[in-house]
Amino acid sequence: MGGGFPIGSFYVAEKHAHLLGPGSHGSTYGGNALACAASKAVIETIIAENLTENVKTREAQVRKIIESWNHPAITEVRGYGLLLGIALDFDALVVPEGSIPSILLCTALIKKGLLVPPAGPEIVRLLPPLNVSADEIDQALKLIKEALDAHLKS
């Protein structure tokens, strides 16, 4: 919402609004003037650059490419938009004793220059920016496939 500047918000349906009286909700990242200006600029950019359409297109690109691999170490792609997770099959990967598959893969990807976090022991999370390009997605997925292949059981 703030394009990297801390701000928070939430939505309450009108039928539940009576549950939140004055002073009943506080926020560490509430809406001070600077945070609100940053958020307004971010929302205006999302609209002006039609980034929601880019998100849909890039999500479809990620899913199509990963599906085309038919990779034995991938069980599914979870999520929506550009908040996606690649679910891993533990049994298809060579994982040293005491290692966690997602952390093993994320560490390998960091060494290749791609920053991706784990989201549990079997999920590698993808969190590209809303304005990510098709070429950037292709580059990232190439690195992910290389890392998966390098840890694949023979």
PEWOKA-V282099 format. One record per backbone hydrogen bond with DSSP energy under -0.5 kcal/mol. NH is the residue of the N-H (numbers start at 1). CO is the residue of the C=O. If there is no record, write none. Layout:
BEGIN
[[NH,CO] [NH,CO]]
END
This chain:
BEGIN
[[5,2] [8,29] [16,13] [17,13] [17,14] [19,16] [20,17] [21,19] [24,21] [30,27] [32,30] [36,32] [37,33] [38,34] [39,35] [40,36] [41,37] [42,38] [43,39] [44,40] [45,41] [46,42] [47,43] [48,44] [49,45] [50,47] [51,46] [52,46] [53,50] [54,50] [55,51] [56,52] [57,53] [58,54] [59,55] [60,56] [61,57] [62,58] [63,59] [64,60] [65,61] [66,62] [67,63] [68,64] [69,65] [69,66] [70,66] [70,67] [71,66] [74,71] [75,73] [75,87] [76,87] [78,76] [78,85] [80,83] [83,80] [84,82] [84,126] [85,78] [86,124] [87,76] [87,85] [88,122] [89,73] [90,88] [92,89] [93,90] [94,151] [95,93] [99,96] [102,121] [104,100] [105,101] [106,102] [107,103] [108,104] [109,105] [110,106] [111,107] [112,108] [113,110] [114,109] [115,113] [116,114] [119,120] [119,123] [123,120] [124,86] [125,117] [125,123] [126,84] [127,125] [132,129] [137,133] [138,134] [139,135] [140,136] [141,137] [142,138] [143,139] [144,140] [145,141] [146,142] [147,143] [148,144] [149,145] [150,146] [151,147] [151,148] [152,149] [153,92]]
END
